[in-house]
Amino acid sequence: MGEQAYVLAYSEKPEVALQLVQEAVRHAEGKVSPRLMAWLYAAEAEFLVLNGDLAACHERLGQAERVMPADDLLRDPDMPSIFLTSAHLTRWREHTLALAGDDQAVTDLYGVLEAMDPTFTRAEAGVRSNLAHAHLVRKEYAEAMSQLQKARLLANRTGSVRHRRRIDQLNGLL
């Protein structure tokens, strides 16, 4: 349900995406692993910000951080398709805050970029797209353009249609 919500959110239906992921959260609470619960809370936070509810977004991000296991396993033993570590969750939080236009997200995202595994090309494309978004919100157009160019190179290397689509959307705002 959470992954289906992403299709809806980025297909111009963020309200329906939010409803779907909230339903997933209701069904999952107390029944799934903490890592999966953190994933669902973080997804809900992202959809909350897309729907303009920054206060609830911050609340869900806090919940995601509180339930996230400290073991730093990459895969959830109960659901191997979930890749989420504390570092990934930090990157996701900054992505969500960049969508909200949070000024601190720029500084934090540069820190995430410096700390992340350089072989995780797809994730770097996402971080650079998030930086571009945050720079756009701050009306820092040269920095946004620079990040979008780097993100496009990375997205082309990985073949990520989702990242290329987001980059195109952000380019349309310049």
Beta strands, then each sheet from edge to edge (+ up, - down):
strand 1: 75-76
strand 2: 79-83
sheet 1: 1+ 2-
end
